[in-house]
Amino acid sequence: MAKQFTIQDFFNRFPTDEACLEHLMLVRYGTEGDCPKCSRHTKFHRIRKEPAWECQWCGHHIHPMAGTPFARTRTPLQKWFYAMYLFTTTRNGVSAKELERQLGVTYKTAWRIGHEIRKYMGWVDGDAMLGGQKIVEVDKVFIGGRDEQGQDDKYIVLGMVERGGDIITRVIPNRSRNTVTPHITEWVKQGTRVATDQAGSFVLLSSRGYRHGVVNHAAKEYVRGPVHTNTIESFWAALKRGVEGTYIWVSDKHLSSYLAEFEFRFNLRKQPHLMFDLLVQAFPKP
């Protein structure tokens, strides 16, 4: 089993902003390579008075923070790295208030840091087709409740999870079969064995080329041989703990980014020690 990435490990590895900057340069550009301006193979040399490196031949500057949220903020780089560490080592998410306390920044800054990290979690995780040889469980869940004015503000989330593999979630406007079925056909390979509950949203699956198995939750049937939805129910439980416990309330505008955060951790659950490094390496070159 891989060694856990502890908070002591984090500060030993990234004791200063300079250590964070050097690591960012290393994972994005390396210490040598072809210069993007003169195209010659070069060793990049650190520029003393600015957060950049230069080509040994033409002096072209490489800014490792360019193209990342770090380039547009005065928040120290180590604080960004520490926030990413928190997001990749928690189970239930990190609220803006918690980031505000731990990082010593304003609430507005903390909220933006969290939003940017969730966005990149989704970008790193991506989506790939599910199923084929393995069973895919499909289910829906309501997220939310009533707001301060007493209005019902529940949102519907569709989830598709391959047993032993990845999960994909989507916010959907309603539970109709004509809304649900296209998402399944887009992300689950035809011929896959699909397990659902008895909801009418899934009645078209057999006619769409899936081997559809159903458990009747209304009759307290939760397992029928290999057919069950226990895996995705477990994911819903973790998601609700995060949304209702850590974040308290999530708007429909940002719900997808929160879902991406929980997908990222679920899909890397067997390799948690890789979460932080994958996230730091995610930023595309400008």
Sequence and secondary structure as in RCSB ss.txt:
>XXXX:A:sequence
MAKQFTIQDFFNRFPTDEACLEHLMLVRYGTEGDCPKCSRHTKFHRIRKEPAWECQWCGHHIHPMAGTPFARTRT
PLQKWFYAMYLFTTTRNGVSAKELERQLGVTYKTAWRIGHEIRKYMGWVDGDAMLGGQKIVEVDKVFIGGRDEQG
QDDKYIVLGMVERGGDIITRVIPNRSRNTVTPHITEWVKQGTRVATDQAGSFVLLSSRGYRHGVVNHAAKEYVRG
PVHTNTIESFWAALKRGVEGTYIWVSDKHLSSYLAEFEFRFNLRKQPHLMFDLLVQAFPKP
>XXXX:A:secstr
      HHHHHHH  SHHHHHHHHHHHHT SEEE TTT  EEEEEEETTTTEEEETTT  EE TTTTSGGGG  S
 HHHHHHHHHHHHH SS   HHHHHHHHT  HHHHHHHHHHHHHHHHHHH    B SSS EEEEEEEE  B TT 
 B  EEEEEEEETTS EEEEEES   HHHHHHHHHHHB TT EEEE S GGGTTTGGGT EEEE  GGGT   BT
TB  HHHHHHHHHHHIIIIIISS   TTTHHHHHHHHHHHHHTTT GGGHHHHHHTT    
